[in-house]
Amino acid sequence: MRGFRHFFCHAYGVNIDYEQLAMNLDKARLLGPSLTQDVENFLKQVTEIE
């Protein structure tokens, strides 16, 4: 992870706000189950169309 952070900071010239990153990560983790269900529903609908 350290290598990625080093690359990201130097490649884009942006400082990482770790507090904001942590909040966004928490939100993304909460979306995981919903995303899985949404994808399953979408795939079910697509296969019904065929």
Phi and psi in radians as a Rosetta constraint file:
Dihedral C 1 N 2 CA 2 C 2 CIRCULARHARMONIC -1.063 0.35
Dihedral N 2 CA 2 C 2 N 3 CIRCULARHARMONIC -0.687 0.35
Dihedral C 2 N 3 CA 3 C 3 CIRCULARHARMONIC -1.107 0.35
Dihedral N 3 CA 3 C 3 N 4 CIRCULARHARMONIC -0.715 0.35
Dihedral C 3 N 4 CA 4 C 4 CIRCULARHARMONIC -1.109 0.35
Dihedral N 4 CA 4 C 4 N 5 CIRCULARHARMONIC -0.802 0.35
Dihedral C 4 N 5 CA 5 C 5 CIRCULARHARMONIC -1.049 0.35
Dihedral N 5 CA 5 C 5 N 6 CIRCULARHARMONIC -0.735 0.35
Dihedral C 5 N 6 CA 6 C 6 CIRCULARHARMONIC -1.073 0.35
Dihedral N 6 CA 6 C 6 N 7 CIRCULARHARMONIC -0.834 0.35
Dihedral C 6 N 7 CA 7 C 7 CIRCULARHARMONIC -1.067 0.35
Dihedral N 7 CA 7 C 7 N 8 CIRCULARHARMONIC -0.825 0.35
Dihedral C 7 N 8 CA 8 C 8 CIRCULARHARMONIC -1.034 0.35
Dihedral N 8 CA 8 C 8 N 9 CIRCULARHARMONIC -0.835 0.35
Dihedral C 8 N 9 CA 9 C 9 CIRCULARHARMONIC -1.107 0.35
Dihedral N 9 CA 9 C 9 N 10 CIRCULARHARMONIC -0.693 0.35
Dihedral C 9 N 10 CA 10 C 10 CIRCULARHARMONIC -1.466 0.35
Dihedral N 10 CA 10 C 10 N 11 CIRCULARHARMONIC -0.519 0.35
Dihedral C 10 N 11 CA 11 C 11 CIRCULARHARMONIC -1.309 0.35
Dihedral N 11 CA 11 C 11 N 12 CIRCULARHARMONIC -0.628 0.35
Dihedral C 11 N 12 CA 12 C 12 CIRCULARHARMONIC -1.892 0.35
Dihedral N 12 CA 12 C 12 N 13 CIRCULARHARMONIC -0.203 0.35
Dihedral C 12 N 13 CA 13 C 13 CIRCULARHARMONIC 1.119 0.35
Dihedral N 13 CA 13 C 13 N 14 CIRCULARHARMONIC 0.599 0.35
Dihedral C 13 N 14 CA 14 C 14 CIRCULARHARMONIC -2.092 0.35
Dihedral N 14 CA 14 C 14 N 15 CIRCULARHARMONIC 2.362 0.35
Dihedral C 14 N 15 CA 15 C 15 CIRCULARHARMONIC -1.427 0.35
Dihedral N 15 CA 15 C 15 N 16 CIRCULARHARMONIC 2.418 0.35
Dihedral C 15 N 16 CA 16 C 16 CIRCULARHARMONIC -1.524 0.35
Dihedral N 16 CA 16 C 16 N 17 CIRCULARHARMONIC 2.223 0.35
Dihedral C 16 N 17 CA 17 C 17 CIRCULARHARMONIC -1.579 0.35
Dihedral N 17 CA 17 C 17 N 18 CIRCULARHARMONIC 1.721 0.35
Dihedral C 17 N 18 CA 18 C 18 CIRCULARHARMONIC -1.156 0.35
Dihedral N 18 CA 18 C 18 N 19 CIRCULARHARMONIC -0.528 0.35
Dihedral C 18 N 19 CA 19 C 19 CIRCULARHARMONIC -1.162 0.35
Dihedral N 19 CA 19 C 19 N 20 CIRCULARHARMONIC -0.773 0.35
Dihedral C 19 N 20 CA 20 C 20 CIRCULARHARMONIC -1.151 0.35
Dihedral N 20 CA 20 C 20 N 21 CIRCULARHARMONIC -0.704 0.35
Dihedral C 20 N 21 CA 21 C 21 CIRCULARHARMONIC -1.053 0.35
Dihedral N 21 CA 21 C 21 N 22 CIRCULARHARMONIC -0.756 0.35
Dihedral C 21 N 22 CA 22 C 22 CIRCULARHARMONIC -1.114 0.35
Dihedral N 22 CA 22 C 22 N 23 CIRCULARHARMONIC -0.734 0.35
Dihedral C 22 N 23 CA 23 C 23 CIRCULARHARMONIC -1.112 0.35
Dihedral N 23 CA 23 C 23 N 24 CIRCULARHARMONIC -0.739 0.35
Dihedral C 23 N 24 CA 24 C 24 CIRCULARHARMONIC -1.150 0.35
Dihedral N 24 CA 24 C 24 N 25 CIRCULARHARMONIC -0.659 0.35
Dihedral C 24 N 25 CA 25 C 25 CIRCULARHARMONIC -1.128 0.35
Dihedral N 25 CA 25 C 25 N 26 CIRCULARHARMONIC -0.740 0.35
Dihedral C 25 N 26 CA 26 C 26 CIRCULARHARMONIC -1.040 0.35
Dihedral N 26 CA 26 C 26 N 27 CIRCULARHARMONIC -0.761 0.35
Dihedral C 26 N 27 CA 27 C 27 CIRCULARHARMONIC -1.116 0.35
Dihedral N 27 CA 27 C 27 N 28 CIRCULARHARMONIC -0.741 0.35
Dihedral C 27 N 28 CA 28 C 28 CIRCULARHARMONIC -1.112 0.35
Dihedral N 28 CA 28 C 28 N 29 CIRCULARHARMONIC -0.688 0.35
Dihedral C 28 N 29 CA 29 C 29 CIRCULARHARMONIC -1.126 0.35
Dihedral N 29 CA 29 C 29 N 30 CIRCULARHARMONIC -0.618 0.35
Dihedral C 29 N 30 CA 30 C 30 CIRCULARHARMONIC -1.187 0.35
Dihedral N 30 CA 30 C 30 N 31 CIRCULARHARMONIC -0.488 0.35
Dihedral C 30 N 31 CA 31 C 31 CIRCULARHARMONIC -1.386 0.35
Dihedral N 31 CA 31 C 31 N 32 CIRCULARHARMONIC -0.279 0.35
Dihedral C 31 N 32 CA 32 C 32 CIRCULARHARMONIC -0.873 0.35
Dihedral N 32 CA 32 C 32 N 33 CIRCULARHARMONIC -0.989 0.35
Dihedral C 32 N 33 CA 33 C 33 CIRCULARHARMONIC -1.062 0.35
Dihedral N 33 CA 33 C 33 N 34 CIRCULARHARMONIC -0.686 0.35
Dihedral C 33 N 34 CA 34 C 34 CIRCULARHARMONIC -1.133 0.35
Dihedral N 34 CA 34 C 34 N 35 CIRCULARHARMONIC -0.724 0.35
Dihedral C 34 N 35 CA 35 C 35 CIRCULARHARMONIC -1.096 0.35
Dihedral N 35 CA 35 C 35 N 36 CIRCULARHARMONIC -0.769 0.35
Dihedral C 35 N 36 CA 36 C 36 CIRCULARHARMONIC -1.036 0.35
Dihedral N 36 CA 36 C 36 N 37 CIRCULARHARMONIC -0.811 0.35
Dihedral C 36 N 37 CA 37 C 37 CIRCULARHARMONIC -1.141 0.35
Dihedral N 37 CA 37 C 37 N 38 CIRCULARHARMONIC -0.716 0.35
Dihedral C 37 N 38 CA 38 C 38 CIRCULARHARMONIC -1.101 0.35
Dihedral N 38 CA 38 C 38 N 39 CIRCULARHARMONIC -0.728 0.35
Dihedral C 38 N 39 CA 39 C 39 CIRCULARHARMONIC -1.147 0.35
Dihedral N 39 CA 39 C 39 N 40 CIRCULARHARMONIC -0.750 0.35
Dihedral C 39 N 40 CA 40 C 40 CIRCULARHARMONIC -1.074 0.35
Dihedral N 40 CA 40 C 40 N 41 CIRCULARHARMONIC -0.756 0.35
Dihedral C 40 N 41 CA 41 C 41 CIRCULARHARMONIC -1.109 0.35
Dihedral N 41 CA 41 C 41 N 42 CIRCULARHARMONIC -0.728 0.35
Dihedral C 41 N 42 CA 42 C 42 CIRCULARHARMONIC -1.079 0.35
Dihedral N 42 CA 42 C 42 N 43 CIRCULARHARMONIC -0.835 0.35
Dihedral C 42 N 43 CA 43 C 43 CIRCULARHARMONIC -1.108 0.35
Dihedral N 43 CA 43 C 43 N 44 CIRCULARHARMONIC -0.635 0.35
Dihedral C 43 N 44 CA 44 C 44 CIRCULARHARMONIC -1.098 0.35
Dihedral N 44 CA 44 C 44 N 45 CIRCULARHARMONIC -0.771 0.35
Dihedral C 44 N 45 CA 45 C 45 CIRCULARHARMONIC -1.146 0.35
Dihedral N 45 CA 45 C 45 N 46 CIRCULARHARMONIC -0.683 0.35
Dihedral C 45 N 46 CA 46 C 46 CIRCULARHARMONIC -1.124 0.35
Dihedral N 46 CA 46 C 46 N 47 CIRCULARHARMONIC -0.745 0.35
Dihedral C 46 N 47 CA 47 C 47 CIRCULARHARMONIC -1.210 0.35
Dihedral N 47 CA 47 C 47 N 48 CIRCULARHARMONIC -0.475 0.35
Dihedral C 47 N 48 CA 48 C 48 CIRCULARHARMONIC -1.248 0.35
Dihedral N 48 CA 48 C 48 N 49 CIRCULARHARMONIC -0.504 0.35
Dihedral C 48 N 49 CA 49 C 49 CIRCULARHARMONIC -1.240 0.35
Dihedral N 49 CA 49 C 49 N 50 CIRCULARHARMONIC -0.646 0.35
